[in-house]
Amino acid sequence: MVLDGRGPTEVARDLDIPLSCLRRWKKDLLEKMDQGGAPGERSASDMAAEMDKLRRELSDMTVQRDILKKTIRIFDEMDGAGRRRSTC
């Protein structure tokens, strides 16, 4: 609202939300900022735990991808009868 010069009524209409809801969100955000917290602020331990979780998930996905690549390579080497094609 402040950044683009639009009024709260116009913003609420564009977002298809009640004006009272928009005002409450703004009030809550300003209160949180007054308390020294930034919107979406999380503790370092929460972020570290999420990073660990994401690293494990990435590792699992990488293993699954590699298995699928090998499986595709094996099927590409087979003939229609399910036998491996001769490389000679």
TATALIN-V987933 format. One record per run of one state. SS is the DSSP state (@ for helix, = for strand, . for the rest). FROM is the first residue (numbers start at 1). LEN is the number of residues. If there is no record, write none. Layout:
# TATALIN-V987933
ss: <SS & SS>
from: <FROM & FROM>
len: <LEN & LEN>
This chain:
# TATALIN-V987933
ss: <. & @ & . & @ & . & @ & = & . & = & .>
from: <1 & 8 & 16 & 19 & 35 & 44 & 78 & 79 & 84 & 85>
len: <7 & 8 & 3 & 16 & 9 & 34 & 1 & 5 & 1 & 4>
